[in-house]
């Protein structure tokens, strides 16, 4: 709950329960499916079993940035 408050809800004015539900749902999807977590070796919880950390010297190419929550957070992927 603290992460949700600090990294999401503290940055929005929420005027309805529907709006809060939409914001929390979008943050939960970002947090569990796209955001790397330091405590699990920079892996993503929703893809923990399929993903292995890569070393930076092996990564090359164009980076694609996708904004989430109106640009409050971003996810990054490499173009193939």
mmCIF file of the N, C-alpha and C atoms, coordinates in Angstrom:
data_MODEL
# 
_entry.id   MODEL 
# 
loop_
_atom_site.group_PDB 
_atom_site.id 
_atom_site.type_symbol 
_atom_site.label_atom_id 
_atom_site.label_alt_id 
_atom_site.label_comp_id 
_atom_site.label_asym_id 
_atom_site.label_entity_id 
_atom_site.label_seq_id 
_atom_site.pdbx_PDB_ins_code 
_atom_site.Cartn_x 
_atom_site.Cartn_y 
_atom_site.Cartn_z 
_atom_site.occupancy 
_atom_site.B_iso_or_equiv 
_atom_site.pdbx_formal_charge 
_atom_site.auth_seq_id 
_atom_site.auth_comp_id 
_atom_site.auth_asym_id 
_atom_site.auth_atom_id 
_atom_site.pdbx_PDB_model_num 
ATOM 1   N N  . UNK A 1 1  ? 0.816   -1.187  0.000   1.00 0.00 ? 1  UNK A N  1 
ATOM 2   C CA . UNK A 1 1  ? 0.000   0.000   0.000   1.00 0.00 ? 1  UNK A CA 1 
ATOM 3   C C  . UNK A 1 1  ? 0.868   1.262   0.000   1.00 0.00 ? 1  UNK A C  1 
ATOM 4   N N  . UNK A 1 2  ? 2.001   1.198   0.673   1.00 0.00 ? 2  UNK A N  1 
ATOM 5   C CA . UNK A 1 2  ? 2.873   2.366   0.716   1.00 0.00 ? 2  UNK A CA 1 
ATOM 6   C C  . UNK A 1 2  ? 3.397   2.732   -0.658  1.00 0.00 ? 2  UNK A C  1 
ATOM 7   N N  . UNK A 1 3  ? 3.790   1.732   -1.441  1.00 0.00 ? 3  UNK A N  1 
ATOM 8   C CA . UNK A 1 3  ? 4.286   1.981   -2.794  1.00 0.00 ? 3  UNK A CA 1 
ATOM 9   C C  . UNK A 1 3  ? 3.183   2.581   -3.651  1.00 0.00 ? 3  UNK A C  1 
ATOM 10  N N  . UNK A 1 4  ? 1.992   2.043   -3.564  1.00 0.00 ? 4  UNK A N  1 
ATOM 11  C CA . UNK A 1 4  ? 0.849   2.577   -4.313  1.00 0.00 ? 4  UNK A CA 1 
ATOM 12  C C  . UNK A 1 4  ? 0.620   4.044   -3.957  1.00 0.00 ? 4  UNK A C  1 
ATOM 13  N N  . UNK A 1 5  ? 0.685   4.361   -2.681  1.00 0.00 ? 5  UNK A N  1 
ATOM 14  C CA . UNK A 1 5  ? 0.478   5.741   -2.247  1.00 0.00 ? 5  UNK A CA 1 
ATOM 15  C C  . UNK A 1 5  ? 1.601   6.646   -2.727  1.00 0.00 ? 5  UNK A C  1 
ATOM 16  N N  . UNK A 1 6  ? 2.867   6.261   -2.468  1.00 0.00 ? 6  UNK A N  1 
ATOM 17  C CA . UNK A 1 6  ? 4.010   7.113   -2.808  1.00 0.00 ? 6  UNK A CA 1 
ATOM 18  C C  . UNK A 1 6  ? 4.229   7.265   -4.310  1.00 0.00 ? 6  UNK A C  1 
ATOM 19  N N  . UNK A 1 7  ? 4.145   6.150   -5.049  1.00 0.00 ? 7  UNK A N  1 
ATOM 20  C CA . UNK A 1 7  ? 4.494   6.174   -6.465  1.00 0.00 ? 7  UNK A CA 1 
ATOM 21  C C  . UNK A 1 7  ? 3.307   6.446   -7.384  1.00 0.00 ? 7  UNK A C  1 
ATOM 22  N N  . UNK A 1 8  ? 2.104   6.544   -6.825  1.00 0.00 ? 8  UNK A N  1 
ATOM 23  C CA . UNK A 1 8  ? 0.942   6.732   -7.681  1.00 0.00 ? 8  UNK A CA 1 
ATOM 24  C C  . UNK A 1 8  ? -0.035  7.764   -7.106  1.00 0.00 ? 8  UNK A C  1 
ATOM 25  N N  . UNK A 1 9  ? -0.731  7.399   -6.056  1.00 0.00 ? 9  UNK A N  1 
ATOM 26  C CA . UNK A 1 9  ? -1.849  8.219   -5.569  1.00 0.00 ? 9  UNK A CA 1 
ATOM 27  C C  . UNK A 1 9  ? -1.438  9.615   -5.106  1.00 0.00 ? 9  UNK A C  1 
ATOM 28  N N  . UNK A 1 10 ? -0.220  9.773   -4.591  1.00 0.00 ? 10 UNK A N  1 
ATOM 29  C CA . UNK A 1 10 ? 0.230   11.090  -4.151  1.00 0.00 ? 10 UNK A CA 1 
ATOM 30  C C  . UNK A 1 10 ? 0.381   12.074  -5.317  1.00 0.00 ? 10 UNK A C  1 
ATOM 31  N N  . UNK A 1 11 ? 0.330   11.599  -6.545  1.00 0.00 ? 11 UNK A N  1 
ATOM 32  C CA . UNK A 1 11 ? 0.557   12.440  -7.723  1.00 0.00 ? 11 UNK A CA 1 
ATOM 33  C C  . UNK A 1 11 ? -0.717  12.795  -8.489  1.00 0.00 ? 11 UNK A C  1 
ATOM 34  N N  . UNK A 1 12 ? -1.861  12.397  -7.975  1.00 0.00 ? 12 UNK A N  1 
ATOM 35  C CA . UNK A 1 12 ? -3.124  12.648  -8.670  1.00 0.00 ? 12 UNK A CA 1 
ATOM 36  C C  . UNK A 1 12 ? -4.141  13.289  -7.732  1.00 0.00 ? 12 UNK A C  1 
ATOM 37  N N  . UNK A 1 13 ? -4.983  14.138  -8.298  1.00 0.00 ? 13 UNK A N  1 
ATOM 38  C CA . UNK A 1 13 ? -6.184  14.583  -7.605  1.00 0.00 ? 13 UNK A CA 1 
ATOM 39  C C  . UNK A 1 13 ? -7.283  13.637  -8.054  1.00 0.00 ? 13 UNK A C  1 
ATOM 40  N N  . UNK A 1 14 ? -7.891  12.942  -7.121  1.00 0.00 ? 14 UNK A N  1 
ATOM 41  C CA . UNK A 1 14 ? -8.918  11.954  -7.455  1.00 0.00 ? 14 UNK A CA 1 
ATOM 42  C C  . UNK A 1 14 ? -10.271 12.521  -7.032  1.00 0.00 ? 14 UNK A C  1 
ATOM 43  N N  . UNK A 1 15 ? -11.195 12.555  -7.987  1.00 0.00 ? 15 UNK A N  1 
ATOM 44  C CA . UNK A 1 15 ? -12.494 13.169  -7.738  1.00 0.00 ? 15 UNK A CA 1 
ATOM 45  C C  . UNK A 1 15 ? -13.645 12.171  -7.652  1.00 0.00 ? 15 UNK A C  1 
ATOM 46  N N  . UNK A 1 16 ? -13.384 10.904  -7.954  1.00 0.00 ? 16 UNK A N  1 
ATOM 47  C CA . UNK A 1 16 ? -14.468 9.917   -7.860  1.00 0.00 ? 16 UNK A CA 1 
ATOM 48  C C  . UNK A 1 16 ? -13.879 8.541   -7.576  1.00 0.00 ? 16 UNK A C  1 
ATOM 49  N N  . UNK A 1 17 ? -14.742 7.680   -7.096  1.00 0.00 ? 17 UNK A N  1 
ATOM 50  C CA . UNK A 1 17 ? -14.318 6.310   -6.815  1.00 0.00 ? 17 UNK A CA 1 
ATOM 51  C C  . UNK A 1 17 ? -13.961 5.585   -8.117  1.00 0.00 ? 17 UNK A C  1 
ATOM 52  N N  . UNK A 1 18 ? -14.683 5.874   -9.181  1.00 0.00 ? 18 UNK A N  1 
ATOM 53  C CA . UNK A 1 18 ? -14.388 5.277   -10.489 1.00 0.00 ? 18 UNK A CA 1 
ATOM 54  C C  . UNK A 1 18 ? -12.992 5.658   -10.966 1.00 0.00 ? 18 UNK A C  1 
ATOM 55  N N  . UNK A 1 19 ? -12.656 6.916   -10.814 1.00 0.00 ? 19 UNK A N  1 
ATOM 56  C CA . UNK A 1 19 ? -11.340 7.391   -11.228 1.00 0.00 ? 19 UNK A CA 1 
ATOM 57  C C  . UNK A 1 19 ? -10.239 6.730   -10.396 1.00 0.00 ? 19 UNK A C  1 
ATOM 58  N N  . UNK A 1 20 ? -10.451 6.627   -9.095  1.00 0.00 ? 20 UNK A N  1 
ATOM 59  C CA . UNK A 1 20 ? -9.484  5.962   -8.227  1.00 0.00 ? 20 UNK A CA 1 
ATOM 60  C C  . UNK A 1 20 ? -9.315  4.509   -8.634  1.00 0.00 ? 20 UNK A C  1 
ATOM 61  N N  . UNK A 1 21 ? -10.407 3.826   -8.925  1.00 0.00 ? 21 UNK A N  1 
ATOM 62  C CA . UNK A 1 21 ? -10.350 2.431   -9.351  1.00 0.00 ? 21 UNK A CA 1 
ATOM 63  C C  . UNK A 1 21 ? -9.525  2.283   -10.632 1.00 0.00 ? 21 UNK A C  1 
ATOM 64  N N  . UNK A 1 22 ? -9.735  3.176   -11.596 1.00 0.00 ? 22 UNK A N  1 
ATOM 65  C CA . UNK A 1 22 ? -9.003  3.125   -12.859 1.00 0.00 ? 22 UNK A CA 1 
ATOM 66  C C  . UNK A 1 22 ? -7.505  3.352   -12.619 1.00 0.00 ? 22 UNK A C  1 
ATOM 67  N N  . UNK A 1 23 ? -7.159  4.329   -11.792 1.00 0.00 ? 23 UNK A N  1 
ATOM 68  C CA . UNK A 1 23 ? -5.761  4.640   -11.508 1.00 0.00 ? 23 UNK A CA 1 
ATOM 69  C C  . UNK A 1 23 ? -5.077  3.471   -10.798 1.00 0.00 ? 23 UNK A C  1 
ATOM 70  N N  . UNK A 1 24 ? -5.727  2.911   -9.793  1.00 0.00 ? 24 UNK A N  1 
ATOM 71  C CA . UNK A 1 24 ? -5.143  1.792   -9.040  1.00 0.00 ? 24 UNK A CA 1 
ATOM 72  C C  . UNK A 1 24 ? -4.985  0.568   -9.941  1.00 0.00 ? 24 UNK A C  1 
ATOM 73  N N  . UNK A 1 25 ? -5.971  0.303   -10.781 1.00 0.00 ? 25 UNK A N  1 
ATOM 74  C CA . UNK A 1 25 ? -5.901  -0.842  -11.694 1.00 0.00 ? 25 UNK A CA 1 
ATOM 75  C C  . UNK A 1 25 ? -4.729  -0.678  -12.676 1.00 0.00 ? 25 UNK A C  1 
ATOM 76  N N  . UNK A 1 26 ? -4.566  0.516   -13.229 1.00 0.00 ? 26 UNK A N  1 
ATOM 77  C CA . UNK A 1 26 ? -3.470  0.759   -14.173 1.00 0.00 ? 26 UNK A CA 1 
ATOM 78  C C  . UNK A 1 26 ? -2.115  0.668   -13.473 1.00 0.00 ? 26 UNK A C  1 
ATOM 79  N N  . UNK A 1 27 ? -2.020  1.206   -12.242 1.00 0.00 ? 27 UNK A N  1 
ATOM 80  C CA . UNK A 1 27 ? -0.762  1.121   -11.509 1.00 0.00 ? 27 UNK A CA 1 
ATOM 81  C C  . UNK A 1 27 ? -0.424  -0.329  -11.171 1.00 0.00 ? 27 UNK A C  1 
ATOM 82  N N  . UNK A 1 28 ? -1.408  -1.105  -10.739 1.00 0.00 ? 28 UNK A N  1 
ATOM 83  C CA . UNK A 1 28 ? -1.166  -2.513  -10.400 1.00 0.00 ? 28 UNK A CA 1 
ATOM 84  C C  . UNK A 1 28 ? -0.663  -3.286  -11.612 1.00 0.00 ? 28 UNK A C  1 
ATOM 85  N N  . UNK A 1 29 ? -1.225  -3.025  -12.789 1.00 0.00 ? 29 UNK A N  1 
ATOM 86  C CA . UNK A 1 29 ? -0.759  -3.688  -14.007 1.00 0.00 ? 29 UNK A CA 1 
ATOM 87  C C  . UNK A 1 29 ? 0.672   -3.282  -14.319 1.00 0.00 ? 29 UNK A C  1 
ATOM 88  N N  . UNK A 1 30 ? 0.981   -2.002  -14.230 1.00 0.00 ? 30 UNK A N  1 
ATOM 89  C CA . UNK A 1 30 ? 2.346   -1.519  -14.458 1.00 0.00 ? 30 UNK A CA 1 
ATOM 90  C C  . UNK A 1 30 ? 3.309   -2.146  -13.446 1.00 0.00 ? 30 UNK A C  1 
ATOM 91  N N  . UNK A 1 31 ? 2.948   -2.109  -12.172 1.00 0.00 ? 31 UNK A N  1 
ATOM 92  C CA . UNK A 1 31 ? 3.808   -2.577  -11.086 1.00 0.00 ? 31 UNK A CA 1 
ATOM 93  C C  . UNK A 1 31 ? 4.124   -4.066  -11.199 1.00 0.00 ? 31 UNK A C  1 
ATOM 94  N N  . UNK A 1 32 ? 3.143   -4.873  -11.573 1.00 0.00 ? 32 UNK A N  1 
ATOM 95  C CA . UNK A 1 32 ? 3.338   -6.325  -11.611 1.00 0.00 ? 32 UNK A CA 1 
ATOM 96  C C  . UNK A 1 32 ? 3.749   -6.881  -12.967 1.00 0.00 ? 32 UNK A C  1 
ATOM 97  N N  . UNK A 1 33 ? 3.499   -6.155  -14.046 1.00 0.00 ? 33 UNK A N  1 
ATOM 98  C CA . UNK A 1 33 ? 3.781   -6.691  -15.383 1.00 0.00 ? 33 UNK A CA 1 
ATOM 99  C C  . UNK A 1 33 ? 4.923   -5.972  -16.114 1.00 0.00 ? 33 UNK A C  1 
ATOM 100 N N  . UNK A 1 34 ? 5.290   -4.769  -15.663 1.00 0.00 ? 34 UNK A N  1 
ATOM 101 C CA . UNK A 1 34 ? 6.277   -3.982  -16.416 1.00 0.00 ? 34 UNK A CA 1 
ATOM 102 C C  . UNK A 1 34 ? 7.443   -3.452  -15.588 1.00 0.00 ? 34 UNK A C  1 
ATOM 103 N N  . UNK A 1 35 ? 7.266   -3.261  -14.307 1.00 0.00 ? 35 UNK A N  1 
ATOM 104 C CA . UNK A 1 35 ? 8.275   -2.612  -13.470 1.00 0.00 ? 35 UNK A CA 1 
ATOM 105 C C  . UNK A 1 35 ? 9.254   -3.627  -12.898 1.00 0.00 ? 35 UNK A C  1 
ATOM 106 N N  . UNK A 1 36 ? 10.538  -3.373  -13.120 1.00 0.00 ? 36 UNK A N  1 
ATOM 107 C CA . UNK A 1 36 ? 11.579  -4.243  -12.543 1.00 0.00 ? 36 UNK A CA 1 
ATOM 108 C C  . UNK A 1 36 ? 11.667  -3.978  -11.039 1.00 0.00 ? 36 UNK A C  1 
ATOM 109 N N  . UNK A 1 37 ? 11.909  -5.047  -10.273 1.00 0.00 ? 37 UNK A N  1 
ATOM 110 C CA . UNK A 1 37 ? 11.972  -4.947  -8.817  1.00 0.00 ? 37 UNK A CA 1 
ATOM 111 C C  . UNK A 1 37 ? 13.381  -5.285  -8.340  1.00 0.00 ? 37 UNK A C  1 
ATOM 112 N N  . UNK A 1 38 ? 13.986  -4.375  -7.602  1.00 0.00 ? 38 UNK A N  1 
ATOM 113 C CA . UNK A 1 38 ? 15.346  -4.551  -7.129  1.00 0.00 ? 38 UNK A CA 1 
ATOM 114 C C  . UNK A 1 38 ? 15.492  -5.785  -6.238  1.00 0.00 ? 38 UNK A C  1 
ATOM 115 N N  . UNK A 1 39 ? 14.516  -6.068  -5.418  1.00 0.00 ? 39 UNK A N  1 
ATOM 116 C CA . UNK A 1 39 ? 14.586  -7.184  -4.481  1.00 0.00 ? 39 UNK A CA 1 
ATOM 117 C C  . UNK A 1 39 ? 14.606  -8.556  -5.144  1.00 0.00 ? 39 UNK A C  1 
ATOM 118 N N  . UNK A 1 40 ? 14.247  -8.632  -6.421  1.00 0.00 ? 40 UNK A N  1 
ATOM 119 C CA . UNK A 1 40 ? 14.274  -9.911  -7.143  1.00 0.00 ? 40 UNK A CA 1 
ATOM 120 C C  . UNK A 1 40 ? 15.151  -9.797  -8.396  1.00 0.00 ? 40 UNK A C  1 
ATOM 121 N N  . UNK A 1 41 ? 16.322  -9.168  -8.207  1.00 0.00 ? 41 UNK A N  1 
ATOM 122 C CA . UNK A 1 41 ? 17.352  -9.065  -9.242  1.00 0.00 ? 41 UNK A CA 1 
ATOM 123 C C  . UNK A 1 41 ? 16.877  -8.353  -10.505 1.00 0.00 ? 41 UNK A C  1 
ATOM 124 N N  . UNK A 1 42 ? 16.173  -7.259  -10.344 1.00 0.00 ? 42 UNK A N  1 
ATOM 125 C CA . UNK A 1 42 ? 15.674  -6.448  -11.457 1.00 0.00 ? 42 UNK A CA 1 
ATOM 126 C C  . UNK A 1 42 ? 14.757  -7.229  -12.396 1.00 0.00 ? 42 UNK A C  1 
ATOM 127 N N  . UNK A 1 43 ? 14.076  -8.222  -11.856 1.00 0.00 ? 43 UNK A N  1 
ATOM 128 C CA . UNK A 1 43 ? 13.123  -9.000  -12.647 1.00 0.00 ? 43 UNK A CA 1 
ATOM 129 C C  . UNK A 1 43 ? 11.726  -8.459  -12.425 1.00 0.00 ? 43 UNK A C  1 
ATOM 130 N N  . UNK A 1 44 ? 10.822  -8.840  -13.304 1.00 0.00 ? 44 UNK A N  1 
ATOM 131 C CA . UNK A 1 44 ? 9.440   -8.378  -13.246 1.00 0.00 ? 44 UNK A CA 1 
ATOM 132 C C  . UNK A 1 44 ? 8.581   -9.486  -12.629 1.00 0.00 ? 44 UNK A C  1 
ATOM 133 N N  . UNK A 1 45 ? 7.819   -9.192  -11.565 1.00 0.00 ? 45 UNK A N  1 
ATOM 134 C CA . UNK A 1 45 ? 7.064   -10.232 -10.863 1.00 0.00 ? 45 UNK A CA 1 
ATOM 135 C C  . UNK A 1 45 ? 6.143   -11.059 -11.762 1.00 0.00 ? 45 UNK A C  1 
ATOM 136 N N  . UNK A 1 46 ? 5.411   -10.433 -12.654 1.00 0.00 ? 46 UNK A N  1 
ATOM 137 C CA . UNK A 1 46 ? 4.466   -11.148 -13.506 1.00 0.00 ? 46 UNK A CA 1 
ATOM 138 C C  . UNK A 1 46 ? 5.127   -12.048 -14.534 1.00 0.00 ? 46 UNK A C  1 
ATOM 139 N N  . UNK A 1 47 ? 6.435   -11.858 -14.749 1.00 0.00 ? 47 UNK A N  1 
ATOM 140 C CA . UNK A 1 47 ? 7.173   -12.682 -15.715 1.00 0.00 ? 47 UNK A CA 1 
ATOM 141 C C  . UNK A 1 47 ? 8.424   -13.269 -15.072 1.00 0.00 ? 47 UNK A C  1 
ATOM 142 N N  . UNK A 1 48 ? 8.375   -13.514 -13.787 1.00 0.00 ? 48 UNK A N  1 
ATOM 143 C CA . UNK A 1 48 ? 9.557   -13.930 -13.033 1.00 0.00 ? 48 UNK A CA 1 
ATOM 144 C C  . UNK A 1 48 ? 10.189  -15.208 -13.568 1.00 0.00 ? 48 UNK A C  1 
ATOM 145 N N  . UNK A 1 49 ? 9.384   -16.202 -13.880 1.00 0.00 ? 49 UNK A N  1 
ATOM 146 C CA . UNK A 1 49 ? 9.928   -17.498 -14.299 1.00 0.00 ? 49 UNK A CA 1 
ATOM 147 C C  . UNK A 1 49 ? 10.508  -17.481 -15.707 1.00 0.00 ? 49 UNK A C  1 
ATOM 148 N N  . UNK A 1 50 ? 9.996   -16.638 -16.586 1.00 0.00 ? 50 UNK A N  1 
ATOM 149 C CA . UNK A 1 50 ? 10.438  -16.638 -17.982 1.00 0.00 ? 50 UNK A CA 1 
ATOM 150 C C  . UNK A 1 50 ? 11.601  -15.693 -18.250 1.00 0.00 ? 50 UNK A C  1 
ATOM 151 N N  . UNK A 1 51 ? 11.923  -14.846 -17.313 1.00 0.00 ? 51 UNK A N  1 
ATOM 152 C CA . UNK A 1 51 ? 12.877  -13.772 -17.553 1.00 0.00 ? 51 UNK A CA 1 
ATOM 153 C C  . UNK A 1 51 ? 14.161  -13.988 -16.766 1.00 0.00 ? 51 UNK A C  1 
ATOM 154 N N  . UNK A 1 52 ? 15.285  -13.725 -17.391 1.00 0.00 ? 52 UNK A N  1 
ATOM 155 C CA . UNK A 1 52 ? 16.581  -13.754 -16.720 1.00 0.00 ? 52 UNK A CA 1 
ATOM 156 C C  . UNK A 1 52 ? 17.219  -12.383 -16.877 1.00 0.00 ? 52 UNK A C  1 
ATOM 157 N N  . UNK A 1 53 ? 17.874  -11.888 -15.838 1.00 0.00 ? 53 UNK A N  1 
ATOM 158 C CA . UNK A 1 53 ? 18.542  -10.599 -15.963 1.00 0.00 ? 53 UNK A CA 1 
ATOM 159 C C  . UNK A 1 53 ? 19.621  -10.643 -17.044 1.00 0.00 ? 53 UNK A C  1 
ATOM 160 N N  . UNK A 1 54 ? 19.742  -9.561  -17.801 1.00 0.00 ? 54 UNK A N  1 
ATOM 161 C CA . UNK A 1 54 ? 20.758  -9.468  -18.841 1.00 0.00 ? 54 UNK A CA 1 
ATOM 162 C C  . UNK A 1 54 ? 21.805  -8.454  -18.420 1.00 0.00 ? 54 UNK A C  1 
ATOM 163 N N  . UNK A 1 55 ? 23.041  -8.678  -18.834 1.00 0.00 ? 55 UNK A N  1 
ATOM 164 C CA . UNK A 1 55 ? 24.081  -7.705  -18.531 1.00 0.00 ? 55 UNK A CA 1 
ATOM 165 C C  . UNK A 1 55 ? 24.037  -6.601  -19.570 1.00 0.00 ? 55 UNK A C  1 
ATOM 166 N N  . UNK A 1 56 ? 24.378  -5.413  -19.158 1.00 0.00 ? 56 UNK A N  1 
ATOM 167 C CA . UNK A 1 56 ? 24.225  -4.251  -20.023 1.00 0.00 ? 56 UNK A CA 1 
ATOM 168 C C  . UNK A 1 56 ? 25.116  -4.290  -21.262 1.00 0.00 ? 56 UNK A C  1 
ATOM 169 N N  . UNK A 1 57 ? 26.261  -4.965  -21.217 1.00 0.00 ? 57 UNK A N  1 
ATOM 170 C CA . UNK A 1 57 ? 27.136  -4.974  -22.389 1.00 0.00 ? 57 UNK A CA 1 
ATOM 171 C C  . UNK A 1 57 ? 26.570  -5.816  -23.531 1.00 0.00 ? 57 UNK A C  1 
ATOM 172 N N  . UNK A 1 58 ? 25.592  -6.649  -23.277 1.00 0.00 ? 58 UNK A N  1 
ATOM 173 C CA . UNK A 1 58 ? 24.979  -7.470  -24.320 1.00 0.00 ? 58 UNK A CA 1 
ATOM 174 C C  . UNK A 1 58 ? 23.803  -6.761  -24.990 1.00 0.00 ? 58 UNK A C  1 
ATOM 175 N N  . UNK A 1 59 ? 23.307  -5.709  -24.390 1.00 0.00 ? 59 UNK A N  1 
ATOM 176 C CA . UNK A 1 59 ? 22.122  -5.039  -24.898 1.00 0.00 ? 59 UNK A CA 1 
ATOM 177 C C  . UNK A 1 59 ? 22.516  -3.939  -25.875 1.00 0.00 ? 59 UNK A C  1 
ATOM 178 N N  . UNK A 1 60 ? 21.987  -4.014  -27.069 1.00 0.00 ? 60 UNK A N  1 
ATOM 179 C CA . UNK A 1 60 ? 22.261  -2.993  -28.077 1.00 0.00 ? 60 UNK A CA 1 
ATOM 180 C C  . UNK A 1 60 ? 20.990  -2.733  -28.862 1.00 0.00 ? 60 UNK A C  1 
ATOM 181 N N  . UNK A 1 61 ? 20.897  -1.560  -29.432 1.00 0.00 ? 61 UNK A N  1 
ATOM 182 C CA . UNK A 1 61 ? 19.750  -1.240  -30.268 1.00 0.00 ? 61 UNK A CA 1 
ATOM 183 C C  . UNK A 1 61 ? 18.954  -0.081  -29.720 1.00 0.00 ? 61 UNK A C  1 
ATOM 184 N N  . UNK A 1 62 ? 17.881  0.199   -30.398 1.00 0.00 ? 62 UNK A N  1 
ATOM 185 C CA . UNK A 1 62 ? 17.003  1.314   -30.057 1.00 0.00 ? 62 UNK A CA 1 
ATOM 186 C C  . UNK A 1 62 ? 16.123  0.961   -28.858 1.00 0.00 ? 62 UNK A C  1 
ATOM 187 N N  . UNK A 1 63 ? 15.967  1.912   -27.958 1.00 0.00 ? 63 UNK A N  1 
ATOM 188 C CA . UNK A 1 63 ? 15.127  1.736   -26.780 1.00 0.00 ? 63 UNK A CA 1 
ATOM 189 C C  . UNK A 1 63 ? 13.762  2.350   -27.069 1.00 0.00 ? 63 UNK A C  1 
ATOM 190 N N  . UNK A 1 64 ? 12.712  1.602   -26.763 1.00 0.00 ? 64 UNK A N  1 
ATOM 191 C CA . UNK A 1 64 ? 11.344  2.085   -26.927 1.00 0.00 ? 64 UNK A CA 1 
ATOM 192 C C  . UNK A 1 64 ? 10.807  2.418   -25.532 1.00 0.00 ? 64 UNK A C  1 
ATOM 193 N N  . UNK A 1 65 ? 10.345  3.645   -25.357 1.00 0.00 ? 65 UNK A N  1 
ATOM 194 C CA . UNK A 1 65 ? 9.820   4.116   -24.080 1.00 0.00 ? 65 UNK A CA 1 
ATOM 195 C C  . UNK A 1 65 ? 8.300   4.210   -24.177 1.00 0.00 ? 65 UNK A C  1 
ATOM 196 N N  . UNK A 1 66 ? 7.607   3.600   -23.209 1.00 0.00 ? 66 UNK A N  1 
ATOM 197 C CA . UNK A 1 66 ? 6.151   3.641   -23.177 1.00 0.00 ? 66 UNK A CA 1 
ATOM 198 C C  . UNK A 1 66 ? 5.707   4.319   -21.884 1.00 0.00 ? 66 UNK A C  1 
ATOM 199 N N  . UNK A 1 67 ? 4.965   5.437   -21.966 1.00 0.00 ? 67 UNK A N  1 
ATOM 200 C CA . UNK A 1 67 ? 4.495   6.098   -20.747 1.00 0.00 ? 67 UNK A CA 1 
ATOM 201 C C  . UNK A 1 67 ? 3.290   5.373   -20.139 1.00 0.00 ? 67 UNK A C  1 
ATOM 202 N N  . UNK A 1 68 ? 3.195   5.425   -18.818 1.00 0.00 ? 68 UNK A N  1 
ATOM 203 C CA . UNK A 1 68 ? 2.069   4.846   -18.079 1.00 0.00 ? 68 UNK A CA 1 
ATOM 204 C C  . UNK A 1 68 ? 1.580   5.885   -17.070 1.00 0.00 ? 68 UNK A C  1 
ATOM 205 N N  . UNK A 1 69 ? 0.305   5.831   -16.748 1.00 0.00 ? 69 UNK A N  1 
ATOM 206 C CA . UNK A 1 69 ? -0.310  6.748   -15.789 1.00 0.00 ? 69 UNK A CA 1 
ATOM 207 C C  . UNK A 1 69 ? -0.029  8.197   -16.184 1.00 0.00 ? 69 UNK A C  1 
ATOM 208 N N  . UNK A 1 70 ? -0.366  8.521   -17.431 1.00 0.00 ? 70 UNK A N  1 
ATOM 209 C CA . UNK A 1 70 ? -0.192  9.879   -17.961 1.00 0.00 ? 70 UNK A CA 1 
ATOM 210 C C  . UNK A 1 70 ? 1.253   10.357  -17.890 1.00 0.00 ? 70 UNK A C  1 
ATOM 211 N N  . UNK A 1 71 ? 2.205   9.445   -18.058 1.00 0.00 ? 71 UNK A N  1 
ATOM 212 C CA . UNK A 1 71 ? 3.619   9.800   -18.076 1.00 0.00 ? 71 UNK A CA 1 
ATOM 213 C C  . UNK A 1 71 ? 4.287   9.814   -16.721 1.00 0.00 ? 71 UNK A C  1 
ATOM 214 N N  . UNK A 1 72 ? 3.571   9.441   -15.659 1.00 0.00 ? 72 UNK A N  1 
ATOM 215 C CA . UNK A 1 72 ? 4.156   9.402   -14.321 1.00 0.00 ? 72 UNK A CA 1 
ATOM 216 C C  . UNK A 1 72 ? 5.251   8.336   -14.250 1.00 0.00 ? 72 UNK A C  1 
ATOM 217 N N  . UNK A 1 73 ? 5.012   7.198   -14.885 1.00 0.00 ? 73 UNK A N  1 
ATOM 218 C CA . UNK A 1 73 ? 5.985   6.104   -14.948 1.00 0.00 ? 73 UNK A CA 1 
ATOM 219 C C  . UNK A 1 73 ? 6.179   5.713   -16.406 1.00 0.00 ? 73 UNK A C  1 
ATOM 220 N N  . UNK A 1 74 ? 7.278   5.019   -16.676 1.00 0.00 ? 74 UNK A N  1 
ATOM 221 C CA . UNK A 1 74 ? 7.575   4.568   -18.047 1.00 0.00 ? 74 UNK A CA 1 
ATOM 222 C C  . UNK A 1 74 ? 8.106   3.149   -18.002 1.00 0.00 ? 74 UNK A C  1 
ATOM 223 N N  . UNK A 1 75 ? 7.882   2.417   -19.106 1.00 0.00 ? 75 UNK A N  1 
ATOM 224 C CA . UNK A 1 75 ? 8.521   1.102   -19.264 1.00 0.00 ? 75 UNK A CA 1 
ATOM 225 C C  . UNK A 1 75 ? 9.429   1.212   -20.478 1.00 0.00 ? 75 UNK A C  1 
ATOM 226 N N  . UNK A 1 76 ? 10.462  0.380   -20.497 1.00 0.00 ? 76 UNK A N  1 
ATOM 227 C CA . UNK A 1 76 ? 11.482  0.436   -21.535 1.00 0.00 ? 76 UNK A CA 1 
ATOM 228 C C  . UNK A 1 76 ? 11.690  -0.944  -22.127 1.00 0.00 ? 76 UNK A C  1 
ATOM 229 N N  . UNK A 1 77 ? 11.760  -1.013  -23.443 1.00 0.00 ? 77 UNK A N  1 
ATOM 230 C CA . UNK A 1 77 ? 12.052  -2.264  -24.131 1.00 0.00 ? 77 UNK A CA 1 
ATOM 231 C C  . UNK A 1 77 ? 13.031  -1.963  -25.262 1.00 0.00 ? 77 UNK A C  1 
ATOM 232 N N  . UNK A 1 78 ? 13.688  -3.000  -25.733 1.00 0.00 ? 78 UNK A N  1 
ATOM 233 C CA . UNK A 1 78 ? 14.593  -2.862  -26.861 1.00 0.00 ? 78 UNK A CA 1 
ATOM 234 C C  . UNK A 1 78 ? 13.880  -3.254  -28.134 1.00 0.00 ? 78 UNK A C  1 
ATOM 235 N N  . UNK A 1 79 ? 14.078  -2.471  -29.186 1.00 0.00 ? 79 UNK A N  1 
ATOM 236 C CA . UNK A 1 79 ? 13.521  -2.796  -30.507 1.00 0.00 ? 79 UNK A CA 1 
ATOM 237 C C  . UNK A 1 79 ? 14.365  -3.927  -31.091 1.00 0.00 ? 79 UNK A C  1 
ATOM 238 N N  . UNK A 1 80 ? 13.731  -4.817  -31.797 1.00 0.00 ? 80 UNK A N  1 
ATOM 239 C CA . UNK A 1 80 ? 14.454  -5.937  -32.401 1.00 0.00 ? 80 UNK A CA 1 
ATOM 240 C C  . UNK A 1 80 ? 14.717  -5.671  -33.862 1.00 0.00 ? 80 UNK A C  1 
# 
